[in-house]
Amino acid sequence: RYYSVDIGLVHFVSLDLNVYYFDTEGQYRQGQLDWLEKDLEAAQSNRAQVPWIILASHYPMYCSSVTLAGNLHNDGQGDEDPGSFKGCWSYGGAIDVVRGDLEPLMKKFGVDLYFAGHEHDYESIWPVWNNTIVSKSFVDPKAPVHIVTGAGGAPALDKFGDPAPWTRRQLSAWGYGRITTENSTVLTYTHVLNDGDAIYDEVVVAKSSHEPFA
């Protein structure tokens, strides 16, 4: 359901956001939050050995996809509304609850990045808190960096409308990502297209320290 593991210099945490979107799963919400706080506290105390902290889940906390129609997303949710940014709108008010639960912990323990899928597309997002862009730079960001990459082999692609205020890049094409880091100061996410293995984008996060966000 949820777990964490150290992979090289990265402490990777996988979360189950189904607890916010399905009534049968809500019973696990508080247990996951309690576990997450303890896990991040331990990870923060171990940053001399494992400096980077990455959270991930199937569902994004930020996105600007606008197509979740059945013939496009193949799960029967939502309708298509190109050209009008709503921001993960098919999740309804649950997205505010997700942010309200997770962002304070991400801030307290200085979580570096958040990865998600669900949307069958690619979107890189500037450092953001509380639905508000913090900066247009990945150098010593004062908030987590969010990456949506859900088009590795999806049966259909989602579309975008207008970019969100915090959107950096949008791409509706099949592709996947690679995370590389060799030290505590630079981590790179490389987005690779399935078609010809061409590199479409690189997000280079540079940090002089790994501290809680003020």
N, C-alpha and C positions, 0 to 999 in steps of 0.2 A: 504493500500500500504506500509506504514512504520509507526512505532510507537515505543514508549518506555513505560516502566512500572517498578515501584519499587516492587520487590518481596523479602520481608525480607531485607537482607543485600546486595542484588544484584540489580543494575540498569541494566535492560535488554532492549536492543535495537534490534528491528527487521527491517532489511533493505530489499529493493526490488532490487536485482541485475539484474532483467529483463531489467532494463533501459540500460544495457550495451550490451545485447545480442539480442534484438529485436528492429528493426527500429521504430516500432509503439510506443515503450516505452521510447525512448531517450529523448522525450520532458520533462520527469519528472526527469532527471538526476540532473540538477543544483538545482532544488527545494529541492530534497532530501539532497543534500550536504549542502545547506544553513541551512536547518532544523537540520541536524545532528550536525553541528558545534555549533549551539545554544543549542541543547539538551545536548551535551557532556560538554559544558561550564557550564551549570547549574548543571549537575551531578558531575562535578569536585568540584564545590563549596559546594556540599552537602555530601562530602565523610566522614565527621565526623559521619553522620548518616547512610549513605549507601555507604560503602567503595568500593565495587566491581563493576566494569563496564564490561559487557559482550555484545559483538555484535554478531549478528547471521543473516544468510541468507540461502536461499536454496542452493546457489552456493558457493563452497569453493574458497578461495584465494590461497590456496596451497593444492596440492594433487599429488599422484603418481599412480593413477589408469591408466590402459592402455587399458581397454576394455569398449567401448561404442557401440559395434555392436548391431544391432537391436535384435538379438536373445538372447543377454545377458543383455542388459540394457533396452530393450523394448521401446526405443524412436527413434531408427533409426539413431543415430548419430555415426559417426566415424567408425573405424576399429580396430580389435584386433592386438596388436603388443607386446606380452609378452617379457620381458627381455630387454626392451629398455626404459629407463626413459625419458619422455618428459615433464611431469609436467602439469596437467590440459590442455593437448595439444589440446583437441577438442574445447576449447574456442577460439583458435586462438590468435590474438594480443590483444583481448579485456581484457585478464587477466592482461596485463601490464597497461592498462588504469584503471582497477579496483584498482590495487595496488597504482597507481599514485594518484588516488583520495582519497582513504581511509586511506592509511598508514600514510600520514602526520597528519591527524586528530587523528588517533590512537596514534601516538607518542606524539602529543601536549597535549593530555588529559590523557595519561597513561592508555589506554584501556587494561584490563587484559587478556581477552580471546576472541577468535572468534570461533563460532560454525557454522557448515554447514552440509548439506546433499548432495543430488544429486548423489554422488557416492555411489553405493550400497555396501558399505564396511565400515570398521573402520580404521582410521589412526590417530595416535597421533604424533604431530609435535613439535620439540624443538622450543624455542623462535627464531623468524625469522623476519628479515627486508629485504625488497628489494631483495627477493630471496636468502638471505645469512643467514646462521645459525649464531646466536649471542652467544649461549652457550648451553651446554648439561647439563643444570640444571634448575630446576623449583624453586630454592631458590633465591629470589630477582631477577627474570628475568628482563633483560633490553630491552625486546621486548614482544609483545603479544604471547600467547600460542594458537595454532590453533588445533582444534579437528574436524575431519570429521567423522560423524556418520550417515550414510544414509541407514542402512540395518535393520531397525526395522521390516519392513514387506514387503520389496520389492519383486516383482515377480521373480526377478533373481538377482544374485550376480555379481559384477564386480571383475575383477582380477587385480593383481599387476604385474609389471615388477620389475626392479631393484629399490631399495629404493632411494629416493631423498637424497641429502646431509643433509637435515634437518629432514628426517623421523626418528621417534623414533620406532614406531611399526606399522605393517600392519596386518590386519586380514580380510579375505574374509569369513564371516560367519554372520548369522543373530544375531542381538543384539541391545541393547539400552543403554542409559546412564542416570546416576543420578548425580545431582550437589548438594553438601551439603557444608554448611559453618555455623559456629557458632560465628565467630568473624572477625576482619579485617585482621588477619594474616594468616589464612589457609583456602583454598578452595580446595575441593576434587571432581574430576570427576571420577566416577566409571562406567566402561563399563561391562554390564551384558549380558551374552549370553541368547538368547531365549531358547536354549536347556538346560533345567534343572536349569535355573536361576543362573548358575555358574558365578562367578566374573572372568573376563578375565584380566582386567587391572585397575590400579588406577593411576591417574595423580594428584599429590598433589602439589599445587602451594602455596608457602609460601612467604609472603611479610612483610617486616618490616615497609613499608610505601607505600602509593599510590600517587605517584607523576608523573608528565610528564616524559617521557623517554628522557634522554639527547641526 
